[in-house]
Structure formats: structure tokens, C-alpha cells
Amino acid sequence: MPSSPGHAGVGGSLGAGVGTERDTRARVARLILEHGPVTASTLGERVGLTPAAIRRHLDALLAEGMIEVRKARATQARRGRGRPAKWFAITDAGRSAFVHAYDDLATSALRFLAETAGDHAVAEFARRQIADLERRYRPVVQGASPQQRVRTLAEALSGDGYAAAAAKAPQPGGGEQLCQHHCPVAHVAAEFPQLCEAETEAFSRLLGTPVQRLATIAHGDGICTTHVSSRSLAGTGGTGEAKGPAASVTPGGDAGERSPERAPISDEESGGTSL
């Protein structure tokens, strides 16, 4: 993990220390994130701090909820006499601080790209970013039967941390709903909906059928919800090679053709979101 965003963004979440003190504490937190669980002595050696200094930083991080003490595993068990060493690990709050630091960096970079090269450059960047995910998912999704593709895509997304699930759509027209309960780029996509649009277009190509984005976390909804049509794209390369965009994005902007009627989201699938 690069040090710059860790120091710049996470430093603001690591107490009221200033200057070198805050930077050092951010560095300690980053080492725990990357190498934890880890002992104080190991951290002191890596950072070049005395035992008293490293304990001061660890106590502050513990008080702020950024790290926690964990029991040593069997492979980490102390050998010899004396008190067993404490092992420090990052908490969810600590990990979130690093995530938001990278969100800030990514947002700044995309703002610069939009200002210097225009919105079309941001859209192209988003398409290139999603292309890698699409390449990885294509053999798995298109290797499944048409009836299982949405569920297979949900499983692949869950493997990448999107906490996705598939279910039958509640409307009479049929189809399915793909629900993503987590979005790693939600804070960035709130300002740059091109990221959501590129993802929606990729889903359409992977599934070989029209899709419509009904709700997004970036737009303030509880879950990213995508309606997947039961209609095949057989006439336009319907094995994921659709030649034109068949995706429709309702929240935050348009991508491709907008469907004439929005499909309702069930309360169960939307987490209570009503559209």
C-alpha cells in the first residue's frame, strides 16, 4: 500500500497530534494494517522507535479504536519465560480510515482528469477500470447456464467484497434482481456516476441481456439494485458480446437506453428503500 494516502488521509483520523507525531502514528497504523497481527517489538524495529515511544503510539491507537489486541495463535505462541507478547491488529474502524483516504485521493484524481480532459475521459477511465473485472468474470459467468448466470455473477462479486445476492424480481414482467450490499467505490461514485454506468454496461455484456440499475449506494440508497431482464440479447450477440449498450442507469445519470418503465424493488431486497 503506498504511503502517501496512508499518511495524508489517515493522519486526520489518528488523534490530535501534529507534524511528525501524527505521521509516525499513521505509519504505525499502516504497518499493522499490512502486517498484523504484529507485536510491539516488531513494530518498533520496523519504524525505528524505542519501546516507550512505540507503546505511546499503540496506546493512542487503541484509545481511538483503530487497533485491537488479539490473542496469539499457536504459531505465534511465546517461547521462554516472561509475559506473553501482545499482538496488535487493525479494527474495522481503522481499515475504514485507510479506505476513505484512498477515496479522497481517487476523487481528487478524477476531478483533475475531468477538468483537464473532460467528462468523456472520466467515462473512458471507468470503462477501462471495469474491463479487468469483466475479463475475470466472463469465463465463470458465461460458463454457467442462462438460468444461473445472475447467481453466478453475484457469487463472483461477493468474492471481490461486494456482498452480492440474486433473487427473482418482484414485478409481473419477470427477470431477476442483482443486489450489491457493499460498494468499495461508493464515495467516489457519488461524484462520478460514470463508475456505476460502466459497471452496469459490463453486467449487461456478461449476462447477455438488458439490465437496468434501479438504485445505488452512491446515490443514497441502501443497496445497489440492478434489474436483469429475462429477454435474451440473442439478436445482438447474446452471449455477452452485445454490440451496443443495453444497460440503463436510473439514479445519477443515463447509460445507454432508458427503459420505459422502472421495475419496483421489494422491501426485502432494497433494505427498506422505496423508489
Order of alpha helices (4+ residues) and beta strands (2+ residues): alpha-alpha-beta-alpha-alpha-beta-beta-alpha-alpha-alpha-beta-beta-alpha-alpha-beta-beta-beta-alpha
